[in-house]
Amino acid sequence: MTEKDLPSSSKAQAIAAEVRRRIVDREWRQGDRIPDEAELAVSFGVARATVNKALQLLADEGLLYRKRRAGTHVAVNPARKATLTIPIVREQVEQAGMVYSHRLVAQKTAPLPPEVAARMALAAGSPLIHVRSVHFGDDAPYQFEDRWINPVAAPGVESVDFNRLNPNEWLVRNFPWSRADMNFRAENADATDARMLETRQGTALLVLERTTWNDLGAITSVRLAFRPGYNMVAIP
């Protein structure tokens, strides 16, 4: 991989994306020491300073741990070490220069499945609000979210029409969280992911599961499937 025609900042972002992919795909596992800057510079065909910039971006995200003389390692449990700011997807899309829109797929009260109940520390079968929606940039799918919202910790959610305001933005603006758990992984798109993101079943996707709490309990647990080729960057 060579990026000679790109400006330095773009080269660093491209290298950061590739290193992030290797971590997500477990080519480099938690605790592993990764190749040194000189070796990576040769591998990517860039200056060592560009590699340094890319690795520092990932260190700022919490994915890498860097120590002088000890080298650079993949962080142990990086999701918990990362500084977490929950982004508003509309703002992400607009900052990328695209026109934002969203489509509500489903919104209903439903019994909480056991696997989500375990993440939220709630009883399986509890009646929660289940919302599925797709975010778009320039009319192309950007992110598919499958979300459960707890009306005890997010009072008033039962009366919100998420056709008008997407649940991500409504929750971020109305319910500050005090604790969050999140887990990144690579998954192959299932039939639902493929349909929502307009891609082929089996396509590799970056998936995030995130659960947030406030003093009233778990607010929401969401599974986010990002469009193929999505490049996550550090959030200031």
C-alpha positions as CSV (number, residue, x, y, z in Angstrom):
1,M,0.0,0.0,0.0
2,T,1.4,3.3,-1.0
3,E,-0.2,6.7,-0.7
4,K,2.3,9.0,-2.4
5,D,-0.3,11.1,-4.1
6,L,-2.2,11.9,-0.9
7,P,-1.4,14.9,1.4
8,S,0.3,13.9,4.7
9,S,-2.9,14.2,6.8
10,S,-4.8,11.9,4.4
11,K,-1.9,9.4,4.4
12,A,-2.0,9.3,8.2
13,Q,-5.8,8.8,8.1
14,A,-5.5,6.0,5.6
15,I,-2.8,4.2,7.6
16,A,-4.9,4.7,10.8
17,A,-7.9,3.1,9.1
18,E,-5.8,0.1,8.0
19,V,-4.3,-0.4,11.5
20,R,-7.7,-0.1,13.0
21,R,-9.0,-2.7,10.6
22,R,-6.3,-5.1,11.6
23,I,-7.2,-4.6,15.3
24,V,-11.0,-5.1,14.6
25,D,-10.3,-8.2,12.5
26,R,-8.0,-9.5,15.3
27,E,-5.0,-9.8,13.0
28,W,-3.3,-7.8,15.9
29,R,-4.8,-8.9,19.2
30,Q,-5.1,-7.1,22.5
31,G,-1.7,-6.8,24.2
32,D,0.2,-7.6,20.9
33,R,3.2,-5.4,20.1
34,I,2.8,-4.1,16.6
35,P,5.6,-3.5,14.1
36,D,7.8,-0.5,14.8
37,E,7.4,2.8,13.0
38,A,10.3,2.2,10.6
39,E,9.0,-1.1,9.5
40,L,5.5,0.3,9.0
41,A,6.8,3.2,7.1
42,V,8.5,0.8,4.6
43,S,5.4,-1.3,4.5
44,F,3.1,1.6,3.7
45,G,5.5,3.5,1.5
46,V,5.4,6.7,3.6
47,A,7.7,8.8,5.8
48,R,8.1,7.6,9.4
49,A,6.6,10.9,10.7
50,T,3.4,10.0,8.8
51,V,3.2,6.6,10.6
52,N,3.8,8.3,13.9
53,K,0.9,10.6,13.3
54,A,-1.4,7.7,12.4
55,L,-0.4,5.7,15.4
56,Q,-0.9,8.7,17.7
57,L,-4.5,9.1,16.3
58,L,-5.2,5.5,17.4
59,A,-3.5,6.0,20.7
60,D,-5.8,9.0,21.3
61,E,-8.8,6.8,20.5
62,G,-7.6,4.3,23.1
63,L,-6.9,1.5,20.6
64,L,-3.1,1.6,21.0
65,Y,-0.8,2.0,24.0
66,R,2.6,3.6,23.3
67,K,5.5,3.7,25.6
68,R,9.1,4.8,24.9
69,R,11.5,1.9,24.5
70,A,8.6,-0.6,25.0
71,G,7.1,0.0,21.6
72,T,3.4,0.3,20.6
73,H,0.9,-2.3,21.7
74,V,-2.8,-3.0,21.0
75,A,-4.6,-1.8,24.2
76,V,-6.1,-4.4,26.5
77,N,-9.9,-3.9,26.5
78,P,-9.5,-0.8,24.3
79,A,-13.2,0.0,24.2
80,R,-13.2,0.7,27.9
81,K,-10.0,2.8,27.8
82,A,-11.2,5.0,24.9
83,T,-12.6,8.4,25.8
84,L,-16.2,8.0,24.8
85,T,-18.2,10.8,23.2
86,I,-21.5,9.6,21.6
87,P,-21.7,11.4,18.3
88,I,-24.9,12.7,16.7
89,V,-25.0,10.9,13.4
90,R,-26.7,13.8,11.5
91,E,-23.7,16.0,12.4
92,Q,-21.2,13.4,11.3
93,V,-22.9,13.1,7.9
94,E,-23.1,16.8,7.4
95,Q,-19.5,17.4,8.5
96,A,-18.6,14.9,5.8
97,G,-20.2,17.2,3.3
98,M,-23.3,15.1,2.6
99,V,-27.0,15.7,3.0
100,Y,-28.4,13.9,5.9
101,S,-31.7,12.0,6.1
102,H,-33.1,9.0,8.0
103,R,-35.8,6.4,7.7
104,L,-37.7,4.9,10.6
105,V,-38.1,1.1,9.9
106,A,-40.0,0.1,13.0
107,Q,-41.0,1.6,16.4
108,K,-43.0,-0.5,18.9
109,T,-43.1,-1.7,22.5
110,A,-41.8,-5.3,22.6
111,P,-40.4,-7.8,25.1
112,L,-36.7,-7.5,25.7
113,P,-34.7,-10.4,24.3
114,P,-32.4,-12.3,26.8
115,E,-29.1,-11.2,25.1
116,V,-30.0,-7.5,25.2
117,A,-31.5,-7.9,28.7
118,A,-28.1,-9.2,29.9
119,R,-26.3,-6.1,28.5
120,M,-28.8,-3.8,30.1
121,A,-29.1,-5.7,33.4
122,L,-32.8,-5.9,33.1
123,A,-35.2,-8.8,33.2
124,A,-35.8,-10.6,29.9
125,G,-39.2,-9.9,28.6
126,S,-39.4,-6.4,30.1
127,P,-41.5,-4.1,27.8
128,L,-39.1,-1.7,26.1
129,I,-39.3,0.5,23.1
130,H,-37.7,-1.2,20.1
131,V,-36.6,1.1,17.3
132,R,-34.9,0.3,14.0
133,S,-33.8,3.0,11.7
134,V,-31.3,3.8,8.9
135,H,-29.2,7.0,8.6
136,F,-28.4,8.2,5.0
137,G,-25.8,10.5,3.5
138,D,-26.7,11.8,0.1
139,D,-29.5,9.2,0.0
140,A,-27.0,6.3,0.4
141,P,-27.2,4.1,3.6
142,Y,-24.7,5.3,6.2
143,Q,-25.6,3.4,9.3
144,F,-28.2,0.9,10.5
145,E,-29.2,1.0,14.1
146,D,-31.2,-1.5,16.1
147,R,-32.0,0.1,19.4
148,W,-33.9,-0.7,22.6
149,I,-34.9,2.2,24.9
150,N,-35.9,1.9,28.5
151,P,-38.8,4.1,29.4
152,V,-37.9,4.1,33.0
153,A,-34.6,5.7,32.4
154,A,-35.8,7.8,29.4
155,P,-39.3,8.9,30.4
156,G,-41.5,10.3,27.7
157,V,-40.0,8.0,25.0
158,E,-43.4,6.3,24.4
159,S,-44.8,9.5,23.0
160,V,-41.9,10.4,20.7
161,D,-42.4,10.0,17.0
162,F,-39.0,8.9,15.6
163,N,-40.1,9.6,12.1
164,R,-39.5,13.3,12.9
165,L,-36.3,13.1,15.0
166,N,-34.0,10.1,15.0
167,P,-33.5,8.3,18.3
168,N,-29.8,8.9,18.4
169,E,-30.1,12.6,18.4
170,W,-33.2,12.7,20.8
171,L,-31.4,10.5,23.4
172,V,-28.0,12.4,23.2
173,R,-29.8,15.8,23.6
174,N,-32.2,14.8,26.4
175,F,-30.6,12.1,28.5
176,P,-27.0,12.5,29.7
177,W,-25.4,9.2,30.6
178,S,-23.1,8.5,33.5
179,R,-21.7,5.1,32.4
180,A,-21.3,3.3,29.1
181,D,-20.2,-0.1,27.8
182,M,-19.3,-0.6,24.2
183,N,-17.9,-3.4,22.1
184,F,-16.5,-3.1,18.5
185,R,-16.3,-6.2,16.3
186,A,-16.2,-7.2,12.6
187,E,-19.3,-9.1,11.4
188,N,-20.5,-10.4,8.1
189,A,-23.8,-8.7,7.0
190,D,-26.8,-10.9,7.7
191,A,-29.9,-10.6,5.6
192,T,-31.3,-7.6,7.5
193,D,-28.0,-5.7,7.5
194,A,-27.6,-6.4,3.8
195,R,-31.2,-5.1,3.0
196,M,-30.8,-2.0,5.2
197,L,-27.3,-1.0,4.0
198,E,-28.0,-2.0,0.4
199,T,-25.1,-4.4,0.2
200,R,-24.5,-8.1,-0.2
201,Q,-25.2,-10.6,2.5
202,G,-21.8,-11.7,3.9
203,T,-20.1,-8.3,3.3
204,A,-17.7,-7.4,6.2
205,L,-19.1,-4.7,8.4
206,L,-17.8,-2.8,11.4
207,V,-20.4,-3.3,14.2
208,L,-20.7,-1.4,17.5
209,E,-22.8,-2.5,20.5
210,R,-23.2,0.3,23.0
211,T,-25.2,0.5,26.3
212,T,-25.6,3.6,28.4
213,W,-26.8,4.2,31.9
214,N,-28.0,7.1,34.1
215,D,-29.1,7.1,37.7
216,L,-32.4,5.5,36.8
217,G,-30.8,2.5,35.1
218,A,-30.0,1.4,31.6
219,I,-31.1,4.1,29.1
220,T,-30.6,2.3,25.8
221,S,-28.7,-0.5,24.2
222,V,-28.0,-0.2,20.5
223,R,-26.4,-2.3,17.7
224,L,-24.9,-0.1,15.0
225,A,-23.9,-1.6,11.7
226,F,-21.8,0.8,9.6
227,R,-21.8,1.0,5.8
228,P,-19.1,-1.1,4.0
229,G,-15.8,0.8,4.0
230,Y,-16.8,3.0,6.9
231,N,-13.7,4.8,8.3
232,M,-14.0,5.6,12.0
233,V,-11.9,8.6,13.2
234,A,-11.2,9.9,16.7
235,I,-13.8,12.3,18.1
236,P,-12.4,15.5,19.5
